[in-house]
């Protein structure tokens, strides 16, 4: 199921996760922890496909089973709180999103203590929420806290540091400064591996958007080639929904240059 999920074969992923749920229910009970895990994974598929209400229902079922098995505090419970927050954030239900993100953070702080790297997921989610609400100063404060903790824990070399640098890049209104953040994120990624990664692809997409914004067509075309190259390695069957974004941005470059045939 996990393999199919990351290859973008979402229907197959869902089928395998559902098989896992069925087997676990038959061999144990409907409230077995493995049933909860399968339900959570099924929710991830539904969320990826854009069926947010269905995903939310599956996450709630998983949460109920987790609470029955683990009690109030467990890292899987924090994970579900974060996912439920994401659902509500995507639906612009900010108060509900904030509730679940704060539950995520409170659970992690209880488990690990203030300032532990595991708490950064809650801070990062709250940063995304504040950004969506237009409270950029609070968002930046959250992201900078995440960056500080992760730098101390990982000593500046980890993909999650690259992720928050990219978040700061997306938050930055000044396109040139945003590009600087993205390049720092890319430097971190390259320090870890020379292979294509989803992180490098996301950074490439961000740089591509900024070069388009600045009307730097030469840099944009170069980055488009890089984004396609990375995407073809990460999504070899080109079936992952997010891969479409690469070509849509490429179309915009050529449309802006009035090269309509190539844009189409």
Helices and strands as residue ranges (DSSP letters): H 2-6, H 10-27, H 33-49, H 52-70, H 75-90, H 94-112, G 117-119, H 120-133, H 136-154, H 159-171, H 175-192, H 198-213, H 217-234, G 241-243, H 244-256, H 260-263
